[in-house]
Amino acid sequence: MPTIIPISDLRNYGSVLDKVSEGAPVYLTRNGRGVYSIRDMADEENFQKAEAMIRLLCELNAGIRSAEEEGWISEEDFLAHIRNRRNEHRDV
């Protein structure tokens, strides 16, 4: 169950932070509406990993759509492209 408290409770921030634990963020409200959340660092790291996975999956889906619309390239062309990109980054 999430902990929901008014933002005015931050005057005594120590007691607010004591309520935060892994898997149990504290949500701060202003005028009855959610405005902030305080999460445990482990939760934050998991959130960032999930965001990165979503971005990766979006890029992979875009690549698949592109390949289906414009045609797939051969394995040899793919490897040549990767080698060229690697060499470009080494020159920088």
VENNOR-V193400 format. One record per residue. SS is DSSP state (~ for helix, > for strand, _ for the rest). Layout:
ss=(SS;SS)
//
This chain:
ss=(_;_;>;>;>;>;~;~;~;~;~;~;~;~;~;~;~;~;_;_;>;_;_;>;_;>;>;>;>;>;_;_;>;>;>;>;>;>;_;_;~;~;~;~;~;~;~;~;~;~;~;~;~;~;~;~;~;~;~;~;~;~;~;~;~;~;~;~;~;~;_;_;_;_;~;~;~;~;~;~;~;~;~;~;~;~;~;~;~;~;~;_)
//
